[in-house]
Amino acid sequence: MSRQEWQKSSFSSADVNQNCVEIARAPQGGHVWLRESDEPGTVLTTSPARLAALLRRLAHPAR
C-alpha cells in the first residue's frame, strides 16, 4: 500500500493517544480506505456509495 494522506474523524479528540477512525482516498479505482488509528496496518476498502450508506444507517438506525 502506498503512502496516503489519512484524515481523522471530526469526532476524534486532539489527543494523539486516543484511538480514532481515519479515512483516505485509494490511489485507484474510486475507492476509499478506512482504518483504526491503533491498527494502521489493517485497512478496509469500500466504495464511497457504500460508506455513505453505512454513515446514513449509523446516523438514523432502524427503529
All heavy atoms as TSV, in Angstrom:
chain	resi	resn	atom	element	x	y	z
A	1	MET	N	N	0.846	-1.162	0.000
A	1	MET	CA	C	0.000	0.000	0.000
A	1	MET	C	C	0.900	1.237	0.000
A	1	MET	O	O	1.843	1.324	0.759
A	1	MET	CB	C	-0.880	-0.020	1.248
A	1	MET	CG	C	-1.893	1.067	1.280
A	1	MET	SD	S	-2.936	1.037	2.758
A	1	MET	CE	C	-3.227	-0.678	3.031
A	2	SER	N	N	0.582	2.165	-0.854
A	2	SER	CA	C	1.383	3.371	-0.944
A	2	SER	C	C	1.079	4.308	0.218
A	2	SER	O	O	0.068	4.182	0.899
A	2	SER	CB	C	1.115	4.080	-2.269
A	2	SER	OG	O	-0.227	4.498	-2.311
A	3	ARG	N	N	1.970	5.264	0.403
A	3	ARG	CA	C	1.758	6.255	1.472
A	3	ARG	C	C	0.597	7.158	1.078
A	3	ARG	O	O	0.574	7.731	0.014
A	3	ARG	CB	C	3.031	7.067	1.665
A	3	ARG	CG	C	2.907	8.116	2.728
A	3	ARG	CD	C	4.273	8.629	3.120
A	3	ARG	NE	N	4.195	9.839	3.886
A	3	ARG	CZ	C	3.809	9.924	5.139
A	3	ARG	NH1	N	3.449	8.828	5.771
A	3	ARG	NH2	N	3.772	11.072	5.774
A	4	GLN	N	N	-0.376	7.263	1.960
A	4	GLN	CA	C	-1.571	8.053	1.705
A	4	GLN	C	C	-1.711	9.122	2.782
A	4	GLN	O	O	-1.200	8.975	3.884
A	4	GLN	CB	C	-2.821	7.172	1.740
A	4	GLN	CG	C	-2.933	6.202	0.604
A	4	GLN	CD	C	-2.931	6.865	-0.745
A	4	GLN	OE1	O	-2.006	6.689	-1.498
A	4	GLN	NE2	N	-3.930	7.642	-1.054
A	5	GLU	N	N	-2.466	10.143	2.472
A	5	GLU	CA	C	-2.801	11.155	3.464
A	5	GLU	C	C	-4.090	10.724	4.149
A	5	GLU	O	O	-5.151	10.678	3.521
A	5	GLU	CB	C	-2.988	12.509	2.793
A	5	GLU	CG	C	-3.227	13.626	3.777
A	5	GLU	CD	C	-3.265	14.983	3.117
A	5	GLU	OE1	O	-2.563	15.180	2.115
A	5	GLU	OE2	O	-4.014	15.828	3.606
A	6	TRP	N	N	-3.982	10.378	5.416
A	6	TRP	CA	C	-5.126	9.911	6.192
A	6	TRP	C	C	-5.759	11.084	6.922
A	6	TRP	O	O	-5.075	11.930	7.472
A	6	TRP	CB	C	-4.687	8.847	7.190
A	6	TRP	CG	C	-4.289	7.572	6.530
A	6	TRP	CD1	C	-3.040	7.225	6.113
A	6	TRP	CD2	C	-5.147	6.494	6.183
A	6	TRP	NE1	N	-3.074	5.984	5.531
A	6	TRP	CE2	C	-4.354	5.503	5.563
A	6	TRP	CE3	C	-6.501	6.249	6.341
A	6	TRP	CZ2	C	-4.875	4.305	5.105
A	6	TRP	CZ3	C	-7.011	5.049	5.885
A	6	TRP	CH2	C	-6.207	4.098	5.271
A	7	GLN	N	N	-7.086	11.116	6.935
A	7	GLN	CA	C	-7.829	12.165	7.609
A	7	GLN	C	C	-8.523	11.569	8.825
A	7	GLN	O	O	-9.217	10.561	8.717
A	7	GLN	CB	C	-8.863	12.766	6.668
A	7	GLN	CG	C	-9.676	13.867	7.288
A	7	GLN	CD	C	-10.677	14.448	6.307
A	7	GLN	OE1	O	-10.653	14.162	5.123
A	7	GLN	NE2	N	-11.574	15.252	6.819
A	8	LYS	N	N	-8.349	12.219	9.985
A	8	LYS	CA	C	-9.007	11.766	11.213
A	8	LYS	C	C	-10.467	12.161	11.207
A	8	LYS	O	O	-10.853	13.176	10.645
A	8	LYS	CB	C	-8.361	12.434	12.431
A	8	LYS	CG	C	-7.150	11.735	12.959
A	8	LYS	CD	C	-6.538	12.514	14.102
A	8	LYS	CE	C	-7.218	12.215	15.400
A	8	LYS	NZ	N	-6.474	12.706	16.564
A	9	SER	N	N	-11.259	11.380	11.868
A	9	SER	CA	C	-12.668	11.706	12.065
A	9	SER	C	C	-12.797	13.023	12.813
A	9	SER	O	O	-12.023	13.310	13.729
A	9	SER	CB	C	-13.342	10.593	12.875
A	9	SER	OG	O	-14.591	11.024	13.349
A	10	SER	N	N	-13.786	13.813	12.445
A	10	SER	CA	C	-14.020	15.080	13.142
A	10	SER	C	C	-14.519	14.843	14.573
A	10	SER	O	O	-14.508	15.756	15.382
A	10	SER	CB	C	-15.027	15.930	12.372
A	10	SER	OG	O	-16.263	15.258	12.284
A	11	PHE	N	N	-14.932	13.637	14.886
A	11	PHE	CA	C	-15.390	13.311	16.230
A	11	PHE	C	C	-14.242	12.880	17.133
A	11	PHE	O	O	-14.443	12.651	18.310
A	11	PHE	CB	C	-16.451	12.208	16.187
A	11	PHE	CG	C	-17.752	12.690	15.624
A	11	PHE	CD1	C	-18.082	12.410	14.310
A	11	PHE	CD2	C	-18.640	13.416	16.392
A	11	PHE	CE1	C	-19.283	12.853	13.777
A	11	PHE	CE2	C	-19.835	13.871	15.878
A	11	PHE	CZ	C	-20.153	13.586	14.563
A	12	SER	N	N	-13.036	12.771	16.586
A	12	SER	CA	C	-11.873	12.391	17.382
A	12	SER	C	C	-11.334	13.615	18.107
A	12	SER	O	O	-11.405	14.734	17.611
A	12	SER	CB	C	-10.774	11.823	16.487
A	12	SER	OG	O	-11.218	10.666	15.849
A	13	SER	N	N	-10.765	13.380	19.267
A	13	SER	CA	C	-10.189	14.498	20.015
A	13	SER	C	C	-8.791	14.792	19.484
A	13	SER	O	O	-8.237	14.052	18.679
A	13	SER	CB	C	-10.124	14.163	21.499
A	13	SER	OG	O	-9.064	13.271	21.760
A	14	ALA	N	N	-8.221	15.867	19.952
A	14	ALA	CA	C	-6.870	16.258	19.540
A	14	ALA	C	C	-5.807	15.411	20.233
A	14	ALA	O	O	-4.636	15.481	19.882
A	14	ALA	CB	C	-6.648	17.734	19.843
A	15	ASP	N	N	-6.211	14.595	21.195
A	15	ASP	CA	C	-5.282	13.735	21.933
A	15	ASP	C	C	-4.718	12.667	21.002
A	15	ASP	O	O	-5.453	11.817	20.507
A	15	ASP	CB	C	-6.008	13.086	23.109
A	15	ASP	CG	C	-5.108	12.220	23.974
A	15	ASP	OD1	O	-3.906	12.095	23.670
A	15	ASP	OD2	O	-5.619	11.661	24.962
A	16	VAL	N	N	-3.412	12.706	20.750
A	16	VAL	CA	C	-2.790	11.748	19.829
A	16	VAL	C	C	-2.805	10.332	20.380
A	16	VAL	O	O	-2.600	9.382	19.633
A	16	VAL	CB	C	-1.343	12.152	19.469
A	16	VAL	CG1	C	-1.337	13.449	18.694
A	16	VAL	CG2	C	-0.476	12.249	20.708
A	17	ASN	N	N	-3.024	10.164	21.689
A	17	ASN	CA	C	-3.072	8.831	22.288
A	17	ASN	C	C	-4.450	8.200	22.211
A	17	ASN	O	O	-4.627	7.053	22.597
A	17	ASN	CB	C	-2.604	8.894	23.743
A	17	ASN	CG	C	-1.159	9.305	23.838
A	17	ASN	OD1	O	-0.333	8.854	23.057
A	17	ASN	ND2	N	-0.851	10.171	24.773
A	18	GLN	N	N	-5.440	8.934	21.741
A	18	GLN	CA	C	-6.796	8.400	21.632
A	18	GLN	C	C	-6.985	7.745	20.270
A	18	GLN	O	O	-6.566	8.273	19.253
A	18	GLN	CB	C	-7.825	9.507	21.809
A	18	GLN	CG	C	-9.236	8.989	21.816
A	18	GLN	CD	C	-10.243	10.095	22.093
A	18	GLN	OE1	O	-9.878	11.233	22.317
A	18	GLN	NE2	N	-11.509	9.750	22.062
A	19	ASN	N	N	-7.635	6.592	20.261
A	19	ASN	CA	C	-7.898	5.885	19.014
A	19	ASN	C	C	-8.991	6.594	18.233
A	19	ASN	O	O	-9.903	7.172	18.811
A	19	ASN	CB	C	-8.319	4.447	19.306
A	19	ASN	CG	C	-7.257	3.700	20.055
A	19	ASN	OD1	O	-6.089	4.015	19.961
A	19	ASN	ND2	N	-7.654	2.711	20.809
A	20	CYS	N	N	-8.902	6.519	16.919
A	20	CYS	CA	C	-9.928	7.148	16.093
A	20	CYS	C	C	-9.985	6.447	14.739
A	20	CYS	O	O	-9.098	5.696	14.367
A	20	CYS	CB	C	-9.644	8.631	15.903
A	20	CYS	SG	S	-8.143	8.961	14.983
A	21	VAL	N	N	-11.048	6.713	14.020
A	21	VAL	CA	C	-11.214	6.202	12.668
A	21	VAL	C	C	-10.577	7.204	11.713
A	21	VAL	O	O	-10.730	8.407	11.868
A	21	VAL	CB	C	-12.706	6.014	12.326
A	21	VAL	CG1	C	-12.896	5.627	10.886
A	21	VAL	CG2	C	-13.312	4.979	13.253
A	22	GLU	N	N	-9.855	6.687	10.711
A	22	GLU	CA	C	-9.222	7.528	9.705
A	22	GLU	C	C	-9.672	7.072	8.324
A	22	GLU	O	O	-9.995	5.898	8.126
A	22	GLU	CB	C	-7.697	7.447	9.811
A	22	GLU	CG	C	-7.170	7.924	11.147
A	22	GLU	CD	C	-5.682	7.702	11.317
A	22	GLU	OE1	O	-5.176	6.646	10.897
A	22	GLU	OE2	O	-5.035	8.578	11.880
A	23	ILE	N	N	-9.680	7.986	7.378
A	23	ILE	CA	C	-10.123	7.689	6.023
A	23	ILE	C	C	-9.113	8.259	5.029
A	23	ILE	O	O	-8.483	9.285	5.297
A	23	ILE	CB	C	-11.535	8.253	5.765
A	23	ILE	CG1	C	-12.079	7.779	4.426
A	23	ILE	CG2	C	-11.548	9.771	5.878
A	23	ILE	CD1	C	-13.550	8.083	4.223
A	24	ALA	N	N	-8.938	7.567	3.909
A	24	ALA	CA	C	-8.057	8.049	2.833
A	24	ALA	C	C	-8.649	7.618	1.496
A	24	ALA	O	O	-9.360	6.616	1.408
A	24	ALA	CB	C	-6.654	7.489	2.983
A	25	ARG	N	N	-8.336	8.367	0.472
A	25	ARG	CA	C	-8.752	8.004	-0.883
A	25	ARG	C	C	-7.775	6.963	-1.420
A	25	ARG	O	O	-6.568	7.161	-1.375
A	25	ARG	CB	C	-8.711	9.240	-1.774
A	25	ARG	CG	C	-9.250	9.014	-3.152
A	25	ARG	CD	C	-9.161	10.265	-3.977
A	25	ARG	NE	N	-9.600	11.413	-3.179
A	25	ARG	CZ	C	-10.301	12.416	-3.647
A	25	ARG	NH1	N	-10.627	12.451	-4.901
A	25	ARG	NH2	N	-10.653	13.398	-2.861
A	26	ALA	N	N	-8.303	5.856	-1.904
A	26	ALA	CA	C	-7.450	4.837	-2.519
A	26	ALA	C	C	-6.871	5.413	-3.811
A	26	ALA	O	O	-7.536	6.193	-4.498
A	26	ALA	CB	C	-8.244	3.571	-2.800
A	27	PRO	N	N	-5.633	5.051	-4.152
A	27	PRO	CA	C	-4.990	5.666	-5.313
A	27	PRO	C	C	-5.650	5.323	-6.651
A	27	PRO	O	O	-5.493	6.059	-7.613
A	27	PRO	CB	C	-3.562	5.155	-5.254
A	27	PRO	CG	C	-3.600	3.949	-4.396
A	27	PRO	CD	C	-4.768	4.114	-3.467
A	28	GLN	N	N	-6.369	4.226	-6.715
A	28	GLN	CA	C	-7.006	3.830	-7.974
A	28	GLN	C	C	-8.364	3.213	-7.693
A	28	GLN	O	O	-8.620	2.728	-6.612
A	28	GLN	CB	C	-6.142	2.797	-8.710
A	28	GLN	CG	C	-4.776	3.319	-9.059
A	28	GLN	CD	C	-3.751	2.213	-9.109
A	28	GLN	OE1	O	-3.999	1.099	-8.710
A	28	GLN	NE2	N	-2.569	2.547	-9.572
A	29	GLY	N	N	-9.227	3.253	-8.684
A	29	GLY	CA	C	-10.487	2.527	-8.595
A	29	GLY	C	C	-11.632	3.256	-7.941
A	29	GLY	O	O	-12.696	2.685	-7.774
A	30	GLY	N	N	-11.445	4.507	-7.516
A	30	GLY	CA	C	-12.539	5.253	-6.922
A	30	GLY	C	C	-13.006	4.734	-5.579
A	30	GLY	O	O	-14.156	4.927	-5.204
A	31	HIS	N	N	-12.146	4.059	-4.853
A	31	HIS	CA	C	-12.499	3.516	-3.542
A	31	HIS	C	C	-11.932	4.390	-2.434
A	31	HIS	O	O	-11.103	5.265	-2.670
A	31	HIS	CB	C	-11.961	2.088	-3.402
A	31	HIS	CG	C	-12.715	1.110	-4.224
A	31	HIS	ND1	N	-12.350	0.793	-5.504
A	31	HIS	CD2	C	-13.820	0.392	-3.957
A	31	HIS	CE1	C	-13.206	-0.088	-6.000
A	31	HIS	NE2	N	-14.109	-0.348	-5.073
A	32	VAL	N	N	-12.390	4.121	-1.220
A	32	VAL	CA	C	-11.844	4.775	-0.036
A	32	VAL	C	C	-11.346	3.704	0.926
A	32	VAL	O	O	-11.812	2.562	0.906
A	32	VAL	CB	C	-12.884	5.676	0.673
A	32	VAL	CG1	C	-13.239	6.868	-0.188
A	32	VAL	CG2	C	-14.125	4.910	1.057
A	33	TRP	N	N	-10.377	4.091	1.724
A	33	TRP	CA	C	-9.819	3.206	2.740
A	33	TRP	C	C	-10.223	3.720	4.107
A	33	TRP	O	O	-10.275	4.924	4.346
A	33	TRP	CB	C	-8.303	3.179	2.664
A	33	TRP	CG	C	-7.741	2.449	1.480
A	33	TRP	CD1	C	-8.338	1.458	0.767
A	33	TRP	CD2	C	-6.475	2.653	0.895
A	33	TRP	NE1	N	-7.515	1.026	-0.238
A	33	TRP	CE2	C	-6.345	1.750	-0.181
A	33	TRP	CE3	C	-5.412	3.500	1.156
A	33	TRP	CZ2	C	-5.219	1.670	-0.974
A	33	TRP	CZ3	C	-4.283	3.425	0.359
A	33	TRP	CH2	C	-4.189	2.512	-0.689
A	34	LEU	N	N	-10.480	2.796	5.025
A	34	LEU	CA	C	-10.786	3.107	6.421
A	34	LEU	C	C	-9.840	2.311	7.303
A	34	LEU	O	O	-9.521	1.160	6.989
A	34	LEU	CB	C	-12.216	2.712	6.774
A	34	LEU	CG	C	-13.331	3.374	5.990
A	34	LEU	CD1	C	-14.639	2.633	6.228
A	34	LEU	CD2	C	-13.447	4.819	6.380
A	35	ARG	N	N	-9.425	2.923	8.400
A	35	ARG	CA	C	-8.588	2.199	9.363
A	35	ARG	C	C	-8.797	2.777	10.750
A	35	ARG	O	O	-9.259	3.898	10.921
A	35	ARG	CB	C	-7.115	2.254	8.987
A	35	ARG	CG	C	-6.468	3.610	9.193
A	35	ARG	CD	C	-5.016	3.600	8.818
A	35	ARG	NE	N	-4.404	4.907	9.090
A	35	ARG	CZ	C	-3.159	5.207	8.811
A	35	ARG	NH1	N	-2.380	4.302	8.223
A	35	ARG	NH2	N	-2.670	6.397	9.093
A	36	GLU	N	N	-8.456	2.003	11.737
A	36	GLU	CA	C	-8.462	2.426	13.134
A	36	GLU	C	C	-7.039	2.886	13.442
A	36	GLU	O	O	-6.073	2.198	13.096
A	36	GLU	CB	C	-8.867	1.244	14.026
A	36	GLU	CG	C	-8.919	1.539	15.488
A	36	GLU	CD	C	-10.080	2.426	15.883
A	36	GLU	OE1	O	-11.096	2.476	15.177
A	36	GLU	OE2	O	-9.957	3.095	16.908
A	37	SER	N	N	-6.889	4.024	14.073
A	37	SER	CA	C	-5.557	4.595	14.277
A	37	SER	C	C	-4.633	3.688	15.085
A	37	SER	O	O	-3.424	3.707	14.872
A	37	SER	CB	C	-5.650	5.961	14.950
A	37	SER	OG	O	-6.240	5.843	16.233
A	38	ASP	N	N	-5.180	2.875	15.982
A	38	ASP	CA	C	-4.312	1.993	16.770
A	38	ASP	C	C	-3.954	0.715	16.017
A	38	ASP	O	O	-3.133	-0.067	16.485
A	38	ASP	CB	C	-4.926	1.679	18.131
A	38	ASP	CG	C	-6.191	0.848	18.056
A	38	ASP	OD1	O	-6.846	0.872	17.002
A	38	ASP	OD2	O	-6.530	0.188	19.058
A	39	GLU	N	N	-4.522	0.473	14.841
A	39	GLU	CA	C	-4.206	-0.677	13.983
A	39	GLU	C	C	-4.005	-0.187	12.549
A	39	GLU	O	O	-4.755	-0.548	11.641
A	39	GLU	CB	C	-5.346	-1.703	14.023
A	39	GLU	CG	C	-5.494	-2.433	15.323
A	39	GLU	CD	C	-4.367	-3.430	15.557
A	39	GLU	OE1	O	-3.766	-3.916	14.582
A	39	GLU	OE2	O	-4.101	-3.717	16.733
A	40	PRO	N	N	-2.989	0.639	12.290
A	40	PRO	CA	C	-2.835	1.248	10.972
A	40	PRO	C	C	-2.545	0.256	9.846
A	40	PRO	O	O	-2.734	0.588	8.676
A	40	PRO	CB	C	-1.684	2.229	11.156
A	40	PRO	CG	C	-0.932	1.726	12.341
A	40	PRO	CD	C	-1.946	1.062	13.221
A	41	GLY	N	N	-2.147	-0.949	10.177
A	41	GLY	CA	C	-1.874	-1.939	9.148
A	41	GLY	C	C	-3.119	-2.663	8.654
A	41	GLY	O	O	-3.084	-3.342	7.632
A	42	THR	N	N	-4.222	-2.532	9.372
A	42	THR	CA	C	-5.477	-3.150	8.979
A	42	THR	C	C	-6.344	-2.100	8.305
A	42	THR	O	O	-6.767	-1.134	8.941
A	42	THR	CB	C	-6.212	-3.726	10.204
A	42	THR	OG1	O	-5.350	-4.662	10.853
A	42	THR	CG2	C	-7.507	-4.402	9.797
A	43	VAL	N	N	-6.577	-2.283	7.007
A	43	VAL	CA	C	-7.292	-1.283	6.216
A	43	VAL	C	C	-8.479	-1.938	5.516
A	43	VAL	O	O	-8.345	-2.993	4.908
A	43	VAL	CB	C	-6.351	-0.644	5.166
A	43	VAL	CG1	C	-7.098	0.344	4.295
A	43	VAL	CG2	C	-5.172	0.028	5.859
A	44	LEU	N	N	-9.642	-1.317	5.626
A	44	LEU	CA	C	-10.842	-1.760	4.919
A	44	LEU	C	C	-10.995	-0.926	3.655
A	44	LEU	O	O	-10.777	0.284	3.679
A	44	LEU	CB	C	-12.080	-1.577	5.790
A	44	LEU	CG	C	-12.104	-2.312	7.116
A	44	LEU	CD1	C	-13.340	-1.922	7.903
A	44	LEU	CD2	C	-12.062	-3.800	6.888
A	45	THR	N	N	-11.385	-1.562	2.576
A	45	THR	CA	C	-11.618	-0.868	1.308
A	45	THR	C	C	-13.101	-0.925	0.985
A	45	THR	O	O	-13.723	-1.981	1.096
A	45	THR	CB	C	-10.828	-1.541	0.163
A	45	THR	OG1	O	-9.444	-1.542	0.507
A	45	THR	CG2	C	-11.027	-0.812	-1.142
A	46	THR	N	N	-13.658	0.212	0.585
A	46	THR	CA	C	-15.068	0.264	0.221
A	46	THR	C	C	-15.277	1.344	-0.827
A	46	THR	O	O	-14.369	2.121	-1.112
A	46	THR	CB	C	-15.960	0.509	1.456
A	46	THR	OG1	O	-17.319	0.304	1.106
A	46	THR	CG2	C	-15.770	1.885	2.036
A	47	SER	N	N	-16.476	1.393	-1.354
A	47	SER	CA	C	-16.815	2.446	-2.321
A	47	SER	C	C	-17.398	3.637	-1.562
A	47	SER	O	O	-17.938	3.481	-0.463
A	47	SER	CB	C	-17.840	1.933	-3.330
A	47	SER	OG	O	-19.087	1.745	-2.703
A	48	PRO	N	N	-17.317	4.825	-2.137
A	48	PRO	CA	C	-17.937	5.985	-1.486
A	48	PRO	C	C	-19.441	5.786	-1.252
A	48	PRO	O	O	-19.959	6.192	-0.213
A	48	PRO	CB	C	-17.677	7.124	-2.472
A	48	PRO	CG	C	-16.422	6.725	-3.182
A	48	PRO	CD	C	-16.535	5.223	-3.315
A	49	ALA	N	N	-20.131	5.140	-2.176
A	49	ALA	CA	C	-21.572	4.918	-2.017
A	49	ALA	C	C	-21.863	3.998	-0.835
A	49	ALA	O	O	-22.798	4.255	-0.058
A	49	ALA	CB	C	-22.157	4.324	-3.296
A	50	ARG	N	N	-21.081	2.961	-0.674
A	50	ARG	CA	C	-21.308	2.044	0.461
A	50	ARG	C	C	-20.951	2.694	1.784
A	50	ARG	O	O	-21.616	2.480	2.792
A	50	ARG	CB	C	-20.531	0.745	0.259
A	50	ARG	CG	C	-21.154	-0.095	-0.820
A	50	ARG	CD	C	-20.474	-1.419	-0.960
A	50	ARG	NE	N	-21.162	-2.186	-1.993
A	50	ARG	CZ	C	-20.939	-3.453	-2.219
A	50	ARG	NH1	N	-20.065	-4.107	-1.491
A	50	ARG	NH2	N	-21.589	-4.077	-3.166
A	51	LEU	N	N	-19.908	3.513	1.788
A	51	LEU	CA	C	-19.553	4.239	3.005
A	51	LEU	C	C	-20.674	5.213	3.366
A	51	LEU	O	O	-21.063	5.317	4.531
A	51	LEU	CB	C	-18.231	4.986	2.829
A	51	LEU	CG	C	-17.791	5.836	4.013
A	51	LEU	CD1	C	-17.664	5.019	5.292
A	51	LEU	CD2	C	-16.491	6.554	3.687
A	52	ALA	N	N	-21.206	5.915	2.388
A	52	ALA	CA	C	-22.309	6.850	2.634
A	52	ALA	C	C	-23.530	6.117	3.197
A	52	ALA	O	O	-24.191	6.608	4.112
A	52	ALA	CB	C	-22.671	7.589	1.355
A	53	ALA	N	N	-23.830	4.939	2.661
A	53	ALA	CA	C	-24.961	4.150	3.158
A	53	ALA	C	C	-24.726	3.734	4.613
A	53	ALA	O	O	-25.653	3.784	5.434
A	53	ALA	CB	C	-25.174	2.926	2.275
A	54	LEU	N	N	-23.514	3.329	4.943
A	54	LEU	CA	C	-23.187	2.959	6.326
A	54	LEU	C	C	-23.362	4.161	7.249
A	54	LEU	O	O	-23.965	4.045	8.317
A	54	LEU	CB	C	-21.748	2.442	6.411
A	54	LEU	CG	C	-21.220	2.208	7.831
A	54	LEU	CD1	C	-21.995	1.114	8.539
A	54	LEU	CD2	C	-19.734	1.898	7.795
A	55	LEU	N	N	-22.857	5.315	6.849
A	55	LEU	CA	C	-22.968	6.509	7.683
A	55	LEU	C	C	-24.423	6.923	7.885
A	55	LEU	O	O	-24.820	7.328	8.978
A	55	LEU	CB	C	-22.155	7.648	7.085
A	55	LEU	CG	C	-20.641	7.408	7.064
A	55	LEU	CD1	C	-19.930	8.546	6.351
A	55	LEU	CD2	C	-20.086	7.196	8.454
A	56	ARG	N	N	-25.239	6.814	6.822
A	56	ARG	CA	C	-26.662	7.123	6.959
A	56	ARG	C	C	-27.326	6.173	7.957
A	56	ARG	O	O	-28.112	6.584	8.802
A	56	ARG	CB	C	-27.364	7.022	5.598
A	56	ARG	CG	C	-27.221	8.253	4.746
A	56	ARG	CD	C	-28.159	8.226	3.550
A	56	ARG	NE	N	-28.025	7.042	2.715
A	56	ARG	CZ	C	-27.137	6.916	1.717
A	56	ARG	NH1	N	-26.300	7.894	1.437
A	56	ARG	NH2	N	-27.098	5.806	1.023
A	57	ARG	N	N	-27.005	4.892	7.858
A	57	ARG	CA	C	-27.596	3.896	8.765
A	57	ARG	C	C	-27.159	4.145	10.200
A	57	ARG	O	O	-27.965	4.019	11.134
A	57	ARG	CB	C	-27.198	2.491	8.317
A	57	ARG	CG	C	-27.656	1.387	9.245
A	57	ARG	CD	C	-29.132	1.337	9.427
A	57	ARG	NE	N	-29.724	0.742	8.229
A	57	ARG	CZ	C	-31.007	0.586	8.043
A	57	ARG	NH1	N	-31.858	0.972	8.961
A	57	ARG	NH2	N	-31.453	0.061	6.950
A	58	LEU	N	N	-25.903	4.502	10.411
A	58	LEU	CA	C	-25.428	4.773	11.762
A	58	LEU	C	C	-26.076	6.034	12.327
A	58	LEU	O	O	-26.363	6.094	13.530
A	58	LEU	CB	C	-23.902	4.923	11.767
A	58	LEU	CG	C	-23.127	3.643	11.466
A	58	LEU	CD1	C	-21.651	3.955	11.326
A	58	LEU	CD2	C	-23.357	2.582	12.521
A	59	ALA	N	N	-26.307	7.016	11.497
A	59	ALA	CA	C	-26.919	8.269	11.941
A	59	ALA	C	C	-28.413	8.108	12.217
A	59	ALA	O	O	-28.971	8.792	13.071
A	59	ALA	CB	C	-26.689	9.359	10.915
A	60	HIS	N	N	-29.056	7.205	11.480
A	60	HIS	CA	C	-30.507	7.013	11.597
A	60	HIS	C	C	-30.837	5.522	11.639
A	60	HIS	O	O	-31.340	4.962	10.668
A	60	HIS	CB	C	-31.225	7.670	10.417
A	60	HIS	CG	C	-30.880	9.107	10.247
A	60	HIS	ND1	N	-31.355	10.082	11.084
A	60	HIS	CD2	C	-30.089	9.728	9.350
A	60	HIS	CE1	C	-30.873	11.250	10.706
A	60	HIS	NE2	N	-30.098	11.067	9.657
A	61	PRO	N	N	-30.531	4.857	12.769
A	61	PRO	CA	C	-30.794	3.408	12.843
A	61	PRO	C	C	-32.293	3.103	12.735
A	61	PRO	O	O	-33.124	3.904	13.124
A	61	PRO	CB	C	-30.244	3.022	14.218
A	61	PRO	CG	C	-30.082	4.273	14.983
A	61	PRO	CD	C	-29.997	5.410	13.994
A	62	ALA	N	N	-32.562	1.925	12.222
A	62	ALA	CA	C	-33.960	1.475	12.116
A	62	ALA	C	C	-34.527	1.336	13.526
A	62	ALA	O	O	-33.852	0.911	14.458
A	62	ALA	CB	C	-34.028	0.146	11.387
A	63	ARG	N	N	-35.767	1.662	13.660
A	63	ARG	CA	C	-36.409	1.594	14.994
A	63	ARG	C	C	-37.243	0.359	15.126
A	63	ARG	O	O	-37.782	-0.202	14.310
A	63	ARG	CB	C	-37.259	2.819	15.206
A	63	ARG	CG	C	-36.366	4.032	15.286
A	63	ARG	CD	C	-37.219	5.297	15.404
A	63	ARG	NE	N	-36.339	6.409	15.110
A	63	ARG	CZ	C	-36.077	7.363	15.965
A	63	ARG	NH1	N	-36.613	7.353	17.136
A	63	ARG	NH2	N	-35.290	8.342	15.647
